[in-house]
Amino acid sequence: MEFIKNKLAEVLPAVREKRTTLLKDKGEVQIAGVTVEQVIGGMRGIPSVLCDTSSVSADEGLRIRNIPIMELTDQTPEEIFFLLVTGSKPNDAERAQLKTLFSAHAEVPEYVINVLKTMHKDSHPMAMLSTALLAMEHESAFRQAYENGAGKEKLWEATLEDSIMLLSRITGIAAAIYRLKFKDGVLIQPDPNADWSTNFANMLGISNDAAWMELVRLYLVLHSDHEGGNVSAMTGLTVGSALSDVFYAVSAGLNGLAGPLHGLANQEVLHFILEVQQHFNGVPSDEALTQYCWDRLNSGRVIPGYGHGVLRVTDPRFTAFHKFADDHNLTNDSISIVKAMFRIVPGVLTEQGKAKSPWPNVDSISGSLLYDFGMTEFSFYTVMFGVSRAMGICSQILFHRMVGSAITRPKSLTLDQLVAAANK
């Protein structure tokens, strides 16, 4: 743990100075106006959240610490977490220590497994994951440090400890949920010599194929962070801003991720892909698929997996997954339909002219890849997403602890107040 604390201690003075100077010298500068539509429409597009870990631009997509995500697809999740929190990639020695650090904290306590076992058989996997994280809250180093009177400027160190514990265990917790809910209930223990994602892939017990191990690694990397304004990150940051520890905050963020407008999108896409497969009894011709898409649009429905709230280009995370499918010669019907959709749908949506973006997002392929390797339980897909996104939420909370950010408290308006302001 000390090596990463020392690394953060090195970069912290410059980060704090940058924030303090900006607030002092430019704190009164206005950077954006707010429209009535933005207030009513969920604050979309309003720059109001500080996020140093990642950014998303309309014409490029995700960057982690200003590095395009396509340049990070060969990294391990541990390396991504180190990059998120420190701003630099680990060297060889740090990489080895990271692997050891995550392995040392990987065992899930028996009391957490018992909590999962006592939950109702119809509990959603995301509810189980969120509950398991909360069950560990009494172990929080942050809570103990705060109760012992640690100064606010030092609380980031306890936040780091909690983040390592949470992330080290969350893969084992997720795998236990999968084994208890969908398989024979026999849990697979972590290998102390394996890295974080390899252990996760092994503990799920789905496949021993090296390509499956590679997919899980890539999945965790690509979903790790997506700036601070999405529901899961924003919720985690808001809860964390009250100085709640990461067990509370990440659990809350994952509850937001469980919503159908956020983390469930890949399930909806896969349902659609399988409907196409069933309708045509296999992979349709491009001509038949084109007509099928037009019929769907003309009936007032959308093509799931296409379009994005920010992006106006193909999501680079889709590109990375598409390359994975090509590199591993995946030719099952569901993957073949995904590739056919990519050839056809952008042109159809462009011709229709209604979509802000005709390009695919990451959800248009991620679920199909999991399904292709044998994870056919749709309700678990958001847990896979949540395991990865926990890295981003933890790293963002840690950043705000380091720089001493204030509690989140935006101003709300009644509808009458908004009408009055609009009519001035």
KELUMBA-777742 format. One record per residue (C-alpha): residue in three letters; x, y, z. Coordinates in steps of 0.02 Angstrom, whole numbers, padded with zeros to 5 digits, always signed. Each point is the difference from the previous one (the first is absolute). Example, Ala and Ser with C-alpha at 12.3 -4.5 7.8 and 13.67 -1.06 7.14 Angstrom:
% residues 2
ALA+00615-00225+00390;SER+00069+00172-00033;
% end
This chain:
% residues 424
MET+00000+00000+00000;GLU+00141+00122+00042;PHE+00068+00007-00179;ILE-00162+00070-00068;LYS-00022+00117+00149;ASN+00175+00067-00031;LYS-00039+00025-00184;LEU-00157+00099+00041;ALA+00092+00100+00132;GLU+00123+00053-00136;VAL-00133+00065-00119;LEU-00119+00070+00130;PRO+00082+00171+00033;ALA-00006+00048-00184;VAL-00180-00056-00018;ARG-00056+00095+00155;GLU+00094+00155-00057;LYS-00081-00005-00172;ARG-00173-00011+00076;THR+00032+00134+00132;THR+00075+00122-00125;LEU-00142-00025-00124;LEU-00131+00028+00134;LYS+00089+00154+00067;ASP+00042+00085-00165;LYS-00143-00055-00112;GLY-00139-00050+00120;GLU-00119+00136-00061;VAL+00022-00036-00185;GLN-00160-00061-00082;ILE+00029-00147-00117;ALA-00177-00044-00056;GLY-00179+00059-00001;VAL-00142-00114+00051;THR-00160-00019-00101;VAL-00173-00049+00060;GLU+00015-00156-00106;GLN+00160-00051+00090;VAL-00080+00023+00172;ILE-00152-00104-00049;GLY+00102-00123-00102;GLY+00108-00073+00137;MET+00139+00132-00004;ARG+00063-00074-00164;GLY+00151+00093-00067;ILE+00020+00117+00150;PRO+00185+00003+00050;SER-00014-00017+00189;VAL+00101-00153+00053;LEU+00189-00004+00026;CYS+00073-00163-00067;ASP+00187-00020-00025;THR+00002-00186-00032;SER-00082-00007-00172;SER-00088+00102-00132;VAL-00118-00035-00145;SER-00006+00107-00156;ALA-00131-00007-00138;ASP+00127-00024-00139;GLU+00120-00123+00084;GLY-00077-00089+00148;LEU+00079-00056+00162;ARG+00170+00055+00061;ILE+00071-00060+00166;ARG+00119+00127+00072;ASN+00006+00077-00174;ILE+00050-00164-00084;PRO-00121-00064-00133;ILE-00080-00162+00057;MET+00057-00089-00158;GLU+00179+00025+00059;LEU-00040-00089+00164;THR-00083-00159-00061;ASP+00154-00105+00042;GLN+00002+00054+00183;THR-00058-00099+00151;PRO-00137+00070+00113;GLU+00128+00026+00139;GLU+00103+00107-00119;ILE-00155+00099-00048;PHE-00041+00032+00182;PHE+00179+00060+00031;LEU-00013+00115-00151;LEU-00169+00067+00058;VAL+00060+00045+00174;THR+00179+00057-00034;GLY-00008+00069-00177;SER+00140-00113-00062;LYS+00023-00181-00052;PRO+00090-00112+00125;ASN+00179-00052-00029;ASP+00052-00182+00010;ALA+00028+00003+00188;GLU-00165+00089+00033;ARG-00089-00121-00116;ALA+00064-00149+00099;GLN-00047+00082+00165;LEU-00175+00039-00065;LYS-00029-00183-00043;THR+00060-00052+00173;LEU-00105+00134+00085;PHE-00162-00051-00085;SER+00034-00185+00028;ALA+00036+00027+00185;HIS-00174+00074+00027;ALA-00097-00115-00119;GLU-00080-00121+00123;VAL-00182+00040+00034;PRO-00045-00014+00184;GLU-00118-00142+00046;TYR-00125+00120+00078;VAL-00022+00085-00169;ILE-00034-00167-00086;ASN-00126-00040+00138;VAL-00090+00164-00034;LEU-00015-00048-00184;LYS-00062-00174+00044;THR-00139+00069+00111;MET-00069+00119-00131;HIS-00162-00045-00088;LYS+00019-00118-00147;ASP-00079+00131-00114;SER+00120+00139+00053;HIS+00076+00085-00151;PRO+00189-00027-00018;MET+00028+00188+00011;ALA-00097+00010+00163;MET+00109-00141+00065;LEU+00160+00090-00053;SER-00054+00164+00079;THR-00051-00087+00161;ALA+00165-00094+00012;LEU+00099+00162-00013;LEU-00104+00079+00138;ALA+00026-00154+00108;MET+00188+00037+00000;GLU-00021+00182+00053;HIS+00043-00037+00182;GLU+00178-00042-00059;SER+00024+00175-00072;ALA+00169+00077+00038;PHE-00074+00169-00047;ARG-00138-00014+00128;GLN+00125-00048+00134;ALA+00119+00141-00047;TYR-00140+00129+00002;GLU-00066-00061+00168;ASN+00177+00008+00070;GLY+00014+00183-00051;ALA+00114-00011-00152;GLY+00020+00167-00089;LYS-00098+00026-00161;GLU+00162+00018-00100;LYS+00050-00177+00051;LEU-00164-00090-00028;TRP+00048-00042-00179;GLU+00122-00130+00067;ALA-00140-00096+00085;THR-00106+00020-00157;LEU+00139-00083-00099;GLU+00005-00145+00123;ASP-00188-00024-00013;SER+00007+00010-00190;ILE+00132-00136-00011;MET-00099-00112+00116;LEU-00164+00029-00093;LEU+00075-00027-00172;SER+00101-00151+00053;ARG-00156-00085+00068;ILE-00132+00056-00123;THR+00051-00127-00132;GLY-00015-00142+00126;ILE-00167+00067+00059;ALA-00065+00013-00179;ALA+00061-00175-00041;ALA-00084-00067+00158;ILE-00164+00082-00052;TYR+00013-00084-00170;ARG+00040-00170+00074;LEU-00135+00010+00134;LYS-00138+00066-00110;PHE+00029-00084-00167;LYS+00113-00151+00029;ASP+00023-00137+00129;GLY+00045+00116+00144;VAL+00178-00067+00013;LEU+00118+00149+00012;ILE+00168+00004-00087;GLN+00140+00074+00105;PRO+00122+00129-00069;ASP+00174-00051-00056;PRO+00130+00102+00095;ASN+00114-00007-00152;ALA-00129+00068-00123;ASP-00038+00181-00038;TRP-00166+00086+00036;SER-00094-00031-00162;THR+00068-00177-00024;ASN-00061-00046+00173;PHE-00170+00075-00039;ALA-00015-00097-00163;ASN+00053-00161+00088;MET-00116+00023+00150;LEU-00151+00021-00113;GLY+00031-00177-00060;ILE-00067+00030-00175;SER+00147-00048-00109;ASN+00184-00042+00006;ASP+00026+00072-00174;ALA+00141+00127-00006;ALA-00113+00109-00108;TRP-00127+00007+00143;MET+00137+00059+00119;GLU+00048+00133-00128;LEU-00181+00056-00021;VAL-00025+00023+00187;ARG+00161+00101+00011;LEU-00052+00110-00145;TYR-00177+00019+00068;LEU+00064+00063+00167;VAL+00119+00122-00085;LEU-00127+00074-00122;HIS-00140+00028+00128;SER+00111+00065+00140;ASP-00039+00187-00011;HIS-00100+00119-00109;GLU+00022+00174+00075;GLY-00099+00062+00151;GLY-00172+00045-00066;ASN-00076-00171-00033;VAL-00125-00064+00128;SER+00111-00127+00087;ALA+00151+00115+00015;MET-00103+00153+00046;THR-00096-00096+00133;GLY+00160-00071+00075;LEU+00080+00173+00001;THR-00151+00080+00080;VAL-00007-00128+00140;GLY+00189+00008+00021;SER-00005+00190+00009;ALA-00091-00016+00167;LEU+00156-00092+00062;SER-00088-00167-00009;ASP+00127-00138-00028;VAL+00018-00092-00165;PHE-00105-00148+00057;TYR-00150+00115+00015;ALA+00045+00100-00154;VAL+00038-00142-00121;SER-00153-00096+00058;ALA-00105+00154-00038;GLY+00082+00024-00169;LEU-00033-00181-00048;ASN-00183+00023+00048;GLY-00005+00135-00133;LEU+00090-00111-00123;ALA-00137-00130+00024;GLY-00128+00115-00081;PRO-00065-00044-00174;LEU+00056+00169-00069;HIS+00181-00030+00053;GLY+00078-00171+00024;LEU-00135-00111-00074;ALA+00025+00062-00178;ASN+00108-00147-00054;GLN-00139-00120+00051;GLU-00125+00093-00109;VAL+00119-00009-00148;LEU+00027-00186+00022;HIS-00187-00031+00011;PHE-00015+00090-00167;ILE+00143-00099-00079;LEU-00079-00164+00054;GLU-00170+00058-00066;VAL+00082+00031-00169;GLN+00081-00171+00006;GLN-00164-00085+00044;HIS-00099+00098-00130;PHE+00117-00051-00141;ASN+00046-00169+00074;GLY+00182+00051-00009;VAL+00099+00144-00075;PRO-00102+00100-00127;SER+00066+00072-00161;ASP+00050+00182+00003;GLU-00152+00042-00107;ALA-00120-00090+00118;LEU+00079+00079+00154;THR-00011+00172-00079;GLN-00187-00022-00028;TYR-00021-00068+00176;CYS+00082+00156+00072;TRP-00108+00114-00107;ASP-00157-00091+00055;ARG+00051+00021+00181;LEU+00035+00186-00020;ASN-00161+00029-00097;SER-00097-00080+00143;GLY+00068+00133+00119;ARG+00133-00106+00085;VAL+00187+00031+00011;ILE+00148-00109-00048;PRO+00077-00043+00170;GLY+00186+00024+00018;TYR+00010+00144-00123;GLY+00018+00181+00052;HIS+00079+00074+00157;GLY-00035+00145+00115;VAL+00172+00076-00034;LEU+00088-00091-00143;ARG-00024+00047-00182;VAL+00119-00134-00065;THR+00015-00188+00020;ASP+00034-00036+00183;PRO+00184-00051+00008;ARG-00049-00132+00129;PHE-00110-00079-00134;THR+00149+00005-00117;ALA+00108-00090+00129;PHE-00130-00137+00026;HIS-00028-00016-00188;LYS+00187-00025-00022;PHE-00003-00132+00137;ALA-00135-00094-00095;ASP+00102+00009-00160;ASP+00163-00049+00085;HIS-00081-00154+00077;ASN-00100-00048-00156;LEU-00167+00006+00089;THR-00130-00050-00129;ASN-00153-00053+00102;ASP-00165+00068-00061;SER-00016+00135+00134;ILE+00172+00072-00039;SER-00031-00012-00187;ILE-00162+00098+00021;VAL+00091+00132+00104;LYS+00126+00022-00141;ALA-00138+00008-00130;MET-00088+00133+00102;PHE+00159+00102+00000;ARG+00006-00009-00190;ILE-00181+00049-00021;VAL-00074+00101+00142;PRO+00105+00160-00011;GLY-00054+00022-00182;VAL-00182-00034+00041;LEU-00001+00123+00146;THR+00091+00131-00104;GLU-00130-00016-00137;GLN-00141+00010+00126;GLY+00076+00159+00069;LYS-00072-00004+00176;ALA+00142-00070+00103;LYS+00128+00122+00073;SER+00130-00135-00026;PRO-00018-00152-00115;TRP+00152-00088+00072;PRO+00011-00150+00118;ASN+00039+00015+00185;VAL+00087-00130+00107;ASP-00165-00082+00049;SER-00033-00052-00179;ILE+00131-00139+00015;SER+00050-00029+00182;GLY-00147-00110+00048;SER+00015-00105-00157;LEU+00181-00040+00041;LEU-00044-00058+00175;TYR-00142-00105-00071;ASP+00115-00074-00132;PHE+00115-00071+00135;GLY-00141-00077+00099;MET-00056+00134+00123;THR-00183-00009-00051;GLU-00072+00073+00160;PHE-00048+00175-00055;SER-00031+00068+00174;PHE+00183-00027+00045;TYR+00067+00112-00138;THR-00023+00157+00103;VAL+00102-00081+00139;MET+00143-00020-00123;PHE-00020+00185-00042;GLY-00007+00044+00185;VAL+00159-00094+00045;SER+00092+00104-00129;ARG-00085+00167+00037;ALA+00043-00017+00184;MET+00179+00042-00052;GLY-00055+00166-00072;ILE-00113+00045+00146;CYS+00136-00039+00127;SER+00133+00096-00095;GLN-00112+00152-00020;ILE-00045+00002+00184;LEU+00184-00018+00045;PHE+00043+00150-00110;HIS-00130+00107+00087;ARG+00062-00057+00171;MET+00177+00048-00050;VAL-00044+00177-00056;GLY-00129+00029+00138;SER-00155+00027-00107;ALA-00157+00070+00079;ILE-00163-00092+00027;THR-00107-00007-00157;ARG-00148+00119+00020;PRO-00074+00069-00163;LYS-00144+00123+00004;SER-00172-00067-00040;LEU-00149+00098-00066;THR-00186-00025+00008;LEU-00091-00006-00166;ASP-00077+00170+00038;GLN+00172+00074+00036;LEU+00063-00068-00164;VAL-00148+00074-00093;ALA+00033+00168+00082;ALA+00184-00005-00042;ALA-00038-00045-00180;ASN-00121+00146-00018;LYS+00118+00133+00065;
% end
